[in-house]
């Protein structure tokens, strides 16, 4: 599980639809707009809109997040 503080960052990114650069633990990176968080089978997923497609990223697989939106309330975090 991720920390409550990290979960708060993800929720804020979704509320403000921040553009994010998300790095996964196995090295893959995705750039897109944060939409929402969902829960399926006790796993939480970030819905990230990449161009016109929505991808689901397991929050536990995320290594680092960098906010690419100007004047955002935070710039990066590591869950």
Secondary structure, 3 states (H helix, E strand, C coil): CCCHHHHHHHHHHHHCCCEEEEEECCCCEEEEEEEEEEEECCEEEEEEEECCEEEEEEHHHEEEEEECCCCCCCCEECC
